[in-house]
Amino acid sequence: MFKKNIDFVKSFKPALIGYAIFFALSIVLTVIFGINLDINFKGGTIITYSYQGELNLEDAEKIIEDTIDKPVDVSRSTGLAGTDERLVISLVGSVSLSTEQQKAIQDNLTKEYPDNKFELYDSNSVSPVIAGSFFTKSIVAVIIAGALVVLYIGIRFRKIGGVSAAITAFTALFIDVLVAFFTCTILRLQIDSNFIAVVLTLFGYSLNDTIVIYDRIRENRPIYPKMANSELVNISVNSVMSRTIVTALATFVAVIMIVGVSEIFGLSTLRSFGIPMATGIISGCISTLFISTPLWVLWKNKMGKKKTK
């Protein structure tokens, strides 16, 4: 189905340059626009009002800011049934609104838009202290998962160099996570609990592709005991490339369906999961084929030269 004679080792540098350019541009954009953290990570208040009909977000934002005399961020989402719209109001930090203030917002919006039938749908406040604690625990969970990944790969593939296999596999995983992260910062998606779910999912997904390739390398080593590492990798990767690409495409299509649903119905929770997950899957396929295994070859060749000396 796919071409079977690609030299993946020689493709390492072009792939690395491509990632370097992407990361450089992403860092610049992140510095310019900043990171959009969810209130669960930085503290704040989110209030949601349901309504019907059309609404000008800029006008609504001005009405709300005049009502509570505080800066707010206003966005819009759509209910699953598609019969009602939702106005989402975000306040960052330790700011919280009393019941009277929330009622005043509803009254002023109703006064300006009497036919839209505004109703309080949800109100959620998180203190900065609790948000900081939740953020720390999320990072710790990711670090523990990463450490377990390295340990698992190191033990399972000790016959082909456990340490080298573990570190090169984790390097590819780390690249995939960075791609998903910078996707969120570039597209101004919130970094929330969904992103942590994306990271942990990518750990399992991208790791599976790498394991398949390392398994084939381990199987081919006794068959070709005198073959150079670069040739061994190219034979092994080409033999499983079709499976890797088809699996990536199938998963990508499923995730794109999630993104489509989120865009149609305005579901920000699905959007913040689906979009970084989709880019992470693409990166996972590329990094597995063109980063982790060529990097393993470079590692093994360097260690072999040291032993020879």
Contacts in CASP RR format, 6 or more apart in sequence:
PFRMAT RR
TARGET T0000
AUTHOR 0000-0000-0000
METHOD contacts of the structure
MODEL  1
MFKKNIDFVKSFKPALIGYAIFFALSIVLTVIFGINLDINFKGGTIITYS
YQGELNLEDAEKIIEDTIDKPVDVSRSTGLAGTDERLVISLVGSVSLSTE
QQKAIQDNLTKEYPDNKFELYDSNSVSPVIAGSFFTKSIVAVIIAGALVV
LYIGIRFRKIGGVSAAITAFTALFIDVLVAFFTCTILRLQIDSNFIAVVL
TLFGYSLNDTIVIYDRIRENRPIYPKMANSELVNISVNSVMSRTIVTALA
TFVAVIMIVGVSEIFGLSTLRSFGIPMATGIISGCISTLFISTPLWVLWK
NKMGKKKTK
1 242 0 8 1.000
1 246 0 8 1.000
2 241 0 8 1.000
2 242 0 8 1.000
2 245 0 8 1.000
4 238 0 8 1.000
4 239 0 8 1.000
4 241 0 8 1.000
5 238 0 8 1.000
6 234 0 8 1.000
6 237 0 8 1.000
6 238 0 8 1.000
6 241 0 8 1.000
7 234 0 8 1.000
8 233 0 8 1.000
8 234 0 8 1.000
8 237 0 8 1.000
8 238 0 8 1.000
8 289 0 8 1.000
8 290 0 8 1.000
8 293 0 8 1.000
8 294 0 8 1.000
9 230 0 8 1.000
9 233 0 8 1.000
9 234 0 8 1.000
9 293 0 8 1.000
9 294 0 8 1.000
9 297 0 8 1.000
11 290 0 8 1.000
11 294 0 8 1.000
12 290 0 8 1.000
12 291 0 8 1.000
12 294 0 8 1.000
12 295 0 8 1.000
12 298 0 8 1.000
14 290 0 8 1.000
15 286 0 8 1.000
15 287 0 8 1.000
15 290 0 8 1.000
15 291 0 8 1.000
16 291 0 8 1.000
19 175 0 8 1.000
19 179 0 8 1.000
19 287 0 8 1.000
19 291 0 8 1.000
22 179 0 8 1.000
22 182 0 8 1.000
23 178 0 8 1.000
23 182 0 8 1.000
26 182 0 8 1.000
26 185 0 8 1.000
26 186 0 8 1.000
27 182 0 8 1.000
29 182 0 8 1.000
29 185 0 8 1.000
29 186 0 8 1.000
30 182 0 8 1.000
30 185 0 8 1.000
30 186 0 8 1.000
33 185 0 8 1.000
33 188 0 8 1.000
34 185 0 8 1.000
35 185 0 8 1.000
35 191 0 8 1.000
36 184 0 8 1.000
36 185 0 8 1.000
36 188 0 8 1.000
36 189 0 8 1.000
36 190 0 8 1.000
36 191 0 8 1.000
37 135 0 8 1.000
37 190 0 8 1.000
37 191 0 8 1.000
37 192 0 8 1.000
38 190 0 8 1.000
38 191 0 8 1.000
38 192 0 8 1.000
38 193 0 8 1.000
39 45 0 8 1.000
39 46 0 8 1.000
39 90 0 8 1.000
39 92 0 8 1.000
39 93 0 8 1.000
39 124 0 8 1.000
39 126 0 8 1.000
39 131 0 8 1.000
40 126 0 8 1.000
40 131 0 8 1.000
40 134 0 8 1.000
40 135 0 8 1.000
40 192 0 8 1.000
40 193 0 8 1.000
41 131 0 8 1.000
41 132 0 8 1.000
41 134 0 8 1.000
41 135 0 8 1.000
41 138 0 8 1.000
41 191 0 8 1.000
41 192 0 8 1.000
42 92 0 8 1.000
42 93 0 8 1.000
42 128 0 8 1.000
42 131 0 8 1.000
42 132 0 8 1.000
42 135 0 8 1.000
43 92 0 8 1.000
43 93 0 8 1.000
43 94 0 8 1.000
43 126 0 8 1.000
43 127 0 8 1.000
43 128 0 8 1.000
43 130 0 8 1.000
43 131 0 8 1.000
43 132 0 8 1.000
44 90 0 8 1.000
44 91 0 8 1.000
44 92 0 8 1.000
44 93 0 8 1.000
44 94 0 8 1.000
44 95 0 8 1.000
44 96 0 8 1.000
44 125 0 8 1.000
44 126 0 8 1.000
44 127 0 8 1.000
44 128 0 8 1.000
44 131 0 8 1.000
45 90 0 8 1.000
45 91 0 8 1.000
45 95 0 8 1.000
45 96 0 8 1.000
45 97 0 8 1.000
45 123 0 8 1.000
45 124 0 8 1.000
45 125 0 8 1.000
45 126 0 8 1.000
46 88 0 8 1.000
46 89 0 8 1.000
46 90 0 8 1.000
46 91 0 8 1.000
46 122 0 8 1.000
46 123 0 8 1.000
46 124 0 8 1.000
46 125 0 8 1.000
47 88 0 8 1.000
47 89 0 8 1.000
47 97 0 8 1.000
47 102 0 8 1.000
47 105 0 8 1.000
47 120 0 8 1.000
47 122 0 8 1.000
47 123 0 8 1.000
47 124 0 8 1.000
48 86 0 8 1.000
48 87 0 8 1.000
48 88 0 8 1.000
48 89 0 8 1.000
48 120 0 8 1.000
48 121 0 8 1.000
48 122 0 8 1.000
48 123 0 8 1.000
49 86 0 8 1.000
49 87 0 8 1.000
49 89 0 8 1.000
49 105 0 8 1.000
49 106 0 8 1.000
49 109 0 8 1.000
49 118 0 8 1.000
49 119 0 8 1.000
49 120 0 8 1.000
49 121 0 8 1.000
50 84 0 8 1.000
50 85 0 8 1.000
50 86 0 8 1.000
50 87 0 8 1.000
50 118 0 8 1.000
50 119 0 8 1.000
50 121 0 8 1.000
51 84 0 8 1.000
51 85 0 8 1.000
51 86 0 8 1.000
51 87 0 8 1.000
51 109 0 8 1.000
51 113 0 8 1.000
51 116 0 8 1.000
51 117 0 8 1.000
51 118 0 8 1.000
51 119 0 8 1.000
52 83 0 8 1.000
52 84 0 8 1.000
52 85 0 8 1.000
52 115 0 8 1.000
52 116 0 8 1.000
52 117 0 8 1.000
53 85 0 8 1.000
53 115 0 8 1.000
53 116 0 8 1.000
55 76 0 8 1.000
55 85 0 8 1.000
55 87 0 8 1.000
55 113 0 8 1.000
55 116 0 8 1.000
57 74 0 8 1.000
57 75 0 8 1.000
57 76 0 8 1.000
59 112 0 8 1.000
60 74 0 8 1.000
60 87 0 8 1.000
60 109 0 8 1.000
60 112 0 8 1.000
61 72 0 8 1.000
61 74 0 8 1.000
63 105 0 8 1.000
63 108 0 8 1.000
63 109 0 8 1.000
63 112 0 8 1.000
64 72 0 8 1.000
64 74 0 8 1.000
64 89 0 8 1.000
64 105 0 8 1.000
64 108 0 8 1.000
64 109 0 8 1.000
65 71 0 8 1.000
65 72 0 8 1.000
66 108 0 8 1.000
67 101 0 8 1.000
67 104 0 8 1.000
67 105 0 8 1.000
67 108 0 8 1.000
68 97 0 8 1.000
68 101 0 8 1.000
68 104 0 8 1.000
68 105 0 8 1.000
70 91 0 8 1.000
70 95 0 8 1.000
71 91 0 8 1.000
72 89 0 8 1.000
72 90 0 8 1.000
72 91 0 8 1.000
73 89 0 8 1.000
73 90 0 8 1.000
73 91 0 8 1.000
73 92 0 8 1.000
74 87 0 8 1.000
74 88 0 8 1.000
74 89 0 8 1.000
74 90 0 8 1.000
75 88 0 8 1.000
75 90 0 8 1.000
75 268 0 8 1.000
76 85 0 8 1.000
76 86 0 8 1.000
76 87 0 8 1.000
76 88 0 8 1.000
76 266 0 8 1.000
77 85 0 8 1.000
77 86 0 8 1.000
77 88 0 8 1.000
77 265 0 8 1.000
77 266 0 8 1.000
77 267 0 8 1.000
77 268 0 8 1.000
78 84 0 8 1.000
78 85 0 8 1.000
78 86 0 8 1.000
78 264 0 8 1.000
78 265 0 8 1.000
78 266 0 8 1.000
78 267 0 8 1.000
79 85 0 8 1.000
79 86 0 8 1.000
79 265 0 8 1.000
79 266 0 8 1.000
79 267 0 8 1.000
80 265 0 8 1.000
80 267 0 8 1.000
82 265 0 8 1.000
86 121 0 8 1.000
87 109 0 8 1.000
87 118 0 8 1.000
88 268 0 8 1.000
89 105 0 8 1.000
91 97 0 8 1.000
93 128 0 8 1.000
94 127 0 8 1.000
94 128 0 8 1.000
96 125 0 8 1.000
97 105 0 8 1.000
97 123 0 8 1.000
102 120 0 8 1.000
102 123 0 8 1.000
103 120 0 8 1.000
106 118 0 8 1.000
106 119 0 8 1.000
106 120 0 8 1.000
109 116 0 8 1.000
109 118 0 8 1.000
110 116 0 8 1.000
110 117 0 8 1.000
110 118 0 8 1.000
126 134 0 8 1.000
138 193 0 8 1.000
138 196 0 8 1.000
141 196 0 8 1.000
141 200 0 8 1.000
142 196 0 8 1.000
142 199 0 8 1.000
142 200 0 8 1.000
145 199 0 8 1.000
145 200 0 8 1.000
145 203 0 8 1.000
146 170 0 8 1.000
146 173 0 8 1.000
146 203 0 8 1.000
149 166 0 8 1.000
149 169 0 8 1.000
149 170 0 8 1.000
149 173 0 8 1.000
149 203 0 8 1.000
149 204 0 8 1.000
149 207 0 8 1.000
150 166 0 8 1.000
150 167 0 8 1.000
150 169 0 8 1.000
150 170 0 8 1.000
151 166 0 8 1.000
152 166 0 8 1.000
153 162 0 8 1.000
153 165 0 8 1.000
153 166 0 8 1.000
153 169 0 8 1.000
153 170 0 8 1.000
153 207 0 8 1.000
153 210 0 8 1.000
153 211 0 8 1.000
153 214 0 8 1.000
154 161 0 8 1.000
154 162 0 8 1.000
154 163 0 8 1.000
154 165 0 8 1.000
154 166 0 8 1.000
155 162 0 8 1.000
156 211 0 8 1.000
156 214 0 8 1.000
157 165 0 8 1.000
157 166 0 8 1.000
157 214 0 8 1.000
157 218 0 8 1.000
159 218 0 8 1.000
159 221 0 8 1.000
160 214 0 8 1.000
160 217 0 8 1.000
160 218 0 8 1.000
160 221 0 8 1.000
161 300 0 8 1.000
164 296 0 8 1.000
164 299 0 8 1.000
164 300 0 8 1.000
164 303 0 8 1.000
165 214 0 8 1.000
165 296 0 8 1.000
167 299 0 8 1.000
168 291 0 8 1.000
168 292 0 8 1.000
168 293 0 8 1.000
168 295 0 8 1.000
168 296 0 8 1.000
168 299 0 8 1.000
169 207 0 8 1.000
169 210 0 8 1.000
169 214 0 8 1.000
169 292 0 8 1.000
171 291 0 8 1.000
171 292 0 8 1.000
171 295 0 8 1.000
172 206 0 8 1.000
172 210 0 8 1.000
172 284 0 8 1.000
172 287 0 8 1.000
172 288 0 8 1.000
172 291 0 8 1.000
172 292 0 8 1.000
172 295 0 8 1.000
173 202 0 8 1.000
173 203 0 8 1.000
173 206 0 8 1.000
173 207 0 8 1.000
173 210 0 8 1.000
173 287 0 8 1.000
175 283 0 8 1.000
175 284 0 8 1.000
175 287 0 8 1.000
175 291 0 8 1.000
176 202 0 8 1.000
176 206 0 8 1.000
176 280 0 8 1.000
176 283 0 8 1.000
176 284 0 8 1.000
176 287 0 8 1.000
177 199 0 8 1.000
177 202 0 8 1.000
179 279 0 8 1.000
179 280 0 8 1.000
179 282 0 8 1.000
179 283 0 8 1.000
180 195 0 8 1.000
180 198 0 8 1.000
180 199 0 8 1.000
180 202 0 8 1.000
180 276 0 8 1.000
180 277 0 8 1.000
180 279 0 8 1.000
180 280 0 8 1.000
180 283 0 8 1.000
181 191 0 8 1.000
181 195 0 8 1.000
181 276 0 8 1.000
183 189 0 8 1.000
183 275 0 8 1.000
183 276 0 8 1.000
183 279 0 8 1.000
183 280 0 8 1.000
184 190 0 8 1.000
184 191 0 8 1.000
184 195 0 8 1.000
184 272 0 8 1.000
184 275 0 8 1.000
184 276 0 8 1.000
185 191 0 8 1.000
187 275 0 8 1.000
189 271 0 8 1.000
189 272 0 8 1.000
189 275 0 8 1.000
189 276 0 8 1.000
190 268 0 8 1.000
190 272 0 8 1.000
192 272 0 8 1.000
194 269 0 8 1.000
194 272 0 8 1.000
194 273 0 8 1.000
195 272 0 8 1.000
195 273 0 8 1.000
195 276 0 8 1.000
197 273 0 8 1.000
198 273 0 8 1.000
198 274 0 8 1.000
198 276 0 8 1.000
198 277 0 8 1.000
198 280 0 8 1.000
201 277 0 8 1.000
202 277 0 8 1.000
202 280 0 8 1.000
202 281 0 8 1.000
202 284 0 8 1.000
205 251 0 8 1.000
205 281 0 8 1.000
205 284 0 8 1.000
206 280 0 8 1.000
206 284 0 8 1.000
206 287 0 8 1.000
206 288 0 8 1.000
209 244 0 8 1.000
209 247 0 8 1.000
209 248 0 8 1.000
209 284 0 8 1.000
209 285 0 8 1.000
209 288 0 8 1.000
210 288 0 8 1.000
210 292 0 8 1.000
210 293 0 8 1.000
212 240 0 8 1.000
212 243 0 8 1.000
212 244 0 8 1.000
213 236 0 8 1.000
213 237 0 8 1.000
213 240 0 8 1.000
213 244 0 8 1.000
213 288 0 8 1.000
213 289 0 8 1.000
213 292 0 8 1.000
213 293 0 8 1.000
214 293 0 8 1.000
216 236 0 8 1.000
216 237 0 8 1.000
216 239 0 8 1.000
216 240 0 8 1.000
217 232 0 8 1.000
217 233 0 8 1.000
217 236 0 8 1.000
217 293 0 8 1.000
219 236 0 8 1.000
220 227 0 8 1.000
220 232 0 8 1.000
220 235 0 8 1.000
220 236 0 8 1.000
221 232 0 8 1.000
224 231 0 8 1.000
224 232 0 8 1.000
224 235 0 8 1.000
227 235 0 8 1.000
229 296 0 8 1.000
229 297 0 8 1.000
229 300 0 8 1.000
229 301 0 8 1.000
230 297 0 8 1.000
230 301 0 8 1.000
233 293 0 8 1.000
233 294 0 8 1.000
233 296 0 8 1.000
233 297 0 8 1.000
236 293 0 8 1.000
237 289 0 8 1.000
237 293 0 8 1.000
241 289 0 8 1.000
244 285 0 8 1.000
244 288 0 8 1.000
244 289 0 8 1.000
245 285 0 8 1.000
248 281 0 8 1.000
248 282 0 8 1.000
248 284 0 8 1.000
248 285 0 8 1.000
251 281 0 8 1.000
252 278 0 8 1.000
252 281 0 8 1.000
252 282 0 8 1.000
255 274 0 8 1.000
255 277 0 8 1.000
255 278 0 8 1.000
255 281 0 8 1.000
256 278 0 8 1.000
258 270 0 8 1.000
258 273 0 8 1.000
258 274 0 8 1.000
258 277 0 8 1.000
259 270 0 8 1.000
259 271 0 8 1.000
259 274 0 8 1.000
259 275 0 8 1.000
259 278 0 8 1.000
261 267 0 8 1.000
261 270 0 8 1.000
262 268 0 8 1.000
262 269 0 8 1.000
262 270 0 8 1.000
262 271 0 8 1.000
262 274 0 8 1.000
263 271 0 8 1.000
END
